[in-house]
Amino acid sequence: MTRRVVLAGGALAAAAGVYVGAATGRLTVDLGWGRSRRALGPLLLDVAAPRELVFDVIAGPYLGRTPHAMADRLRVVERGGDMVLAEHRTPVRRGLVATTLETVRFTRPERVDFRLVRGPVPVVVEEFVLREADGRTRLEYRGELAADLWVLGRWWGGVVARRWDAAVAASLGSVQQEAERRATAARRPT
């Protein structure tokens, strides 16, 4: 083999390693050079359930016992009174699973705030804001994601943001279903 082939192979292997490391959250490029920011969301849901109930559905797996059905996606590392350190696992593709470590702060019953500690990008801050009107809840999600290295960071931030928004939308869909199921069950006469 020629030296160029060996160097090209080594460069491809290194690039693949960086991709897998970044995609799974094991490698975070946090240099502060050429940092670009982009919005996450906004996502709005109208949930046919009281705000306290919607808040309980969101906070329950973090502040209480994590349901067995969520054990492969969520692991609470440390619990405090109104804040937890939680590991979230999200399938990415072809057997890759992104693992993030986030602080989650709870302000009952109006908001839940998330801040990334470790993941595929150096910065993610998010909020769920719950507003009640006529026994229903308006759940609003928004956030911000930042990535480094100028054009490469903007591209990578876009890749991560699309998957992040999709994962949050799926999670909020589950929250809506469960809150509405509980609200309907509570209204049924016994």
Secondary structure, DSSP 8 states (H G I E B T S, - for coil): --HHHHHHHHHHHHHHHHHHHHHHTS------SS-EEEEEEEEEEEESS-HHHHHHHHHHHHHS---GGGTTTEEEEEE-SSEEEEEEEEEEETTEEEEEEEEEEEETTTEEEEEEEESSSSEEEEEEEEEEETTEEEEEEEEEEEE-SHHHHHHHHHHHHHHHHHHHHHHHHHHHHHHHHHHHHHHS--
